[in-house]
Amino acid sequence: MSEKKTTHFGYQEVEQEAKAGLVAGVFHSVAARYDLMNDLMSGGIHRIWKRFTIEVSGVRKGQRVLDLAGGTGDLAARFSRLVGTEGQVILADINDSMLKVGRDKLFDNGVCENVQFVQADAQYLPFPDNHFDCITIAFGLRNVTDKDLALRSMQRVLKPGGRLLVLEFSKPTSETLGKVYDSYSFNVLPRLGKLVAGDSESYQYLAESIRMHPDQETLKGMMEDAGLTQCEFYNMTGGVVALHKGVKA
């Protein structure tokens, strides 16, 4: 009998097939307070990171965009305005609690006529080959069980010339910043999560999952291995966050 494959859930080693359910539990727990916690955790800087992602995307009127792990819809709302009525935005998330929060938020803000909502696993995207002009995944890739499989899935559904943008926590470029960031992540975040969302464990997982995520150069190599070209990354906030870009040939 073959051994079951394992992967990381934060610092824990778990069976691969169990990770999706464990991650789902985290996001079911935090969905209702997700936007508030993002603002508190980052001091609002996450809005600047996302604005830069939109600028790098080069998305234009009439294009088709997939916002993967789109959560509460920050990127999807901006893309909706850029592509206009002739374009299409799909906000996809594997977690139905996050998807519901995103859908309600966009409907409340009047952003809905060119946005569709799809519950989907990044590893097995339910879309045709060569379908999207741009795919974004913001703060979601580190939660995926098989990142290589997900990157190949994204590459498949991109049109030739289409861009994949991965916005994710990464490795600080300064050792001093790294120590400050570690202290903040492991001491402040779980307490903030307990105070605001009534959940310290999910934010402990957040801190751990960031440390287990590939660093900038490793992720760039993984994107190249998935068949993407012109791969590069932009460090923001001293490498605490990085935006990776790849193009389908």
N, C-alpha and C positions, 0 to 999 in steps of 0.2 A: 504494500500500500504506500503510495507516494506521500511525502510530508506536505502538510498544508503550508502555502506561502504566507509570509508575514510582511508587515509594513509598520510604519510608525504612526501612532496617534499621539501627537505631542512627543513626549519622551518615552511613552509606553510602546512596547512591541506587541502588536495585535495581529490576528489573522486578517489577511487581505479582505476577505469577504465581510468582515465585521466593521471595517473602518467607515464605510458609507453611513451605516446606521448610527455610529458614534458621533460622526460629524453632524448628521441630521439632528441629533439630540441637542447639540450645542446651538444650532441656529433656530430650532424651534423655541429654545429657551430665550434667546436674545432678540428675536425678530422685532418685538413690539418696541424695544428701546434701542434698536440698532443705530438709527440716525443720531439720537441724542448722545449715545456712547461714542460714536465716531467723532463728533464735535468736541466732546470732553477729552477723549484720549489724545487727539492730535492738536487740540487748541484751534480747531478749524482749518488746519493746514491741509487736510485731505481734500478740501475744495480746490486748492491751488494745484495739487498733484493731478486731480481729475481734469482741471482746465487745461493743463499742459498736455495730457493724453488726447483731449479733443483736438488741440492744435496740431499735434503730430499726426493724427489720423488722416488729415487731408480730406475728410468726408465732404461730399458736395451734393447738391440737389439731385434727386432722382436715384440716388444710390441705395443699396440694400446693406443693412448693418445688423450684425448679431452681437448683442451685449450679453456675454456668457457670465454666469454667476452674478447676474445683474442686480440681484438683491432688491434694494428699495428704489432703484431706478434713476439714480443721479445722472449716469452717463446716457441712459436711454432717453431721458427728457431732453438733454442737449442735442443728441443726434436727431431726435424727432424734428426739432426746429431746423436743423441743417439740411436734412434730406427733403423736407417739404412734402406736399401732398402726392407727388409722383414717386416718392421714395418709400422705403419700408424699414422699420426697426423691429427686431424681435428681441424682447427681453426674456432671456432664458435663465432658469435656475433649477437646480435639482431639488431644492427645498421648497415645499408648497407653502410653508408659513412665510418665508421671505417673499415668495412670488405674490402672495395675497397682499402683503404690506406694500410692495412696489406697485401693484395694480391699483390699489385704493389711493395711494399717494398721487399717481399720475392722473387718475380720473378726477380726483379732487382739484388738481391743478389744471384741468382742461387739456391734458396731453394724452390723447388716446386714439385719434382717428387714423394715424399711420403706425401705431404700435400694436404688436401682437405679443401675447404672453404664452410661453411654452415651458412646461416642466420637462427638463432634459438633463441627461448626464453628459458631461463634457467628453467622456471617453467614447461615447456611442451616439454621436449627434444625429438626430433624425431628419437630416436635410440632404438634398441632392449634392452631388459633386459640383464644384465650380459655381457656387451659388451666391456668395457674399463678396461685396467690395471691401468690407472691413470687418474684422472680429476683434472685440475687446474682451479681456477677462481681468477684472480689477479685484485684487485681494481674494482671489478664489482658487488659483492654481495650487497653492500650498495645501489645500484641503482635499485635492483629488488623489485617489488611491494610486493610480498609475499615470504619472504625469507624461511619460513618453507616449503612451497610448492616446492621451487627450490631445497632445500637440499634433500627433499624426491625424487625428480626427478633425482638428481645426484646419490643418493644411489641406485636407481633402475637400472641405466644403468652401474654401476660399477660391475665388476666381483667379486665373492667372493675372498677376499684377496687383492682386489684393494684399492688404496689410493685416498682419496679426500684431496686436499690441497687448503686452502682458504687464500690468501694473501690479507690483507686489512688494511687500517688505523684503529687505535684502540685508547685505552686510555693510555696516558703517565703515567708511574709508579711514577713519581715525581711531586709534586704539583708545584714546581718552573718551571720545564720543561713545565708543562701543561699551565702555564700562558704565558710563552715565545711563545709557540706553538700557543696559541689562538691569541696573538697579531700579530704574523706572518701571520696566516691563514686569519684573518679578515681585516688586514690593508695592508699587502704586496701582497698577492695572487690576489685579485681583480684588483689591480693597475697593477701588472705584466701581468695579462690576458688582460687588456685594451691595454697596451703598445705593447705586442707581438702578441696577437691573435685578437685584436680589440673587445674584449668581456669580460667585467668585471662581468656581471651577472652570466655567467656559472661558474666562479671561486668563486663567492659568494656562489652559490649552492654547489660547491665542499666542501667548508669549513663547510657549514651547514649540508650537508649530512653525513659528517664524525662524527659530534657531535650527530647525531640521530642514528648512527649505534650501535648495541649492543657491550658492552665491552667484554673483553677477556673471562671471565667466563660465561657470558650469551650466547655468540656464541658457546662455547664448549658444553653447555647444549643443545642448539638447534640442534647441530650435533648429540648428543647422542639420542635426541628425534626422529631424523630422521632415526634412526636405525644403526648408525655408532658406532664402538667400538674403544677402544684404543685411544680415543680422547685426544689430548694434544695441547698446543700452545707454540710458541717460540716468546718472545718479542724481537724486534729489535729497535735500536735507541731509547732506553728508553721507549718502548711501544708505540711510535708514530705509529709504524707498528707492526702487529703480524701475524705470519704464524700459522694457525690452521691445524692440520692433523687428519684425521679419517680413519678407515679401515672398509671395509665391511666384516662382518663375513661370 
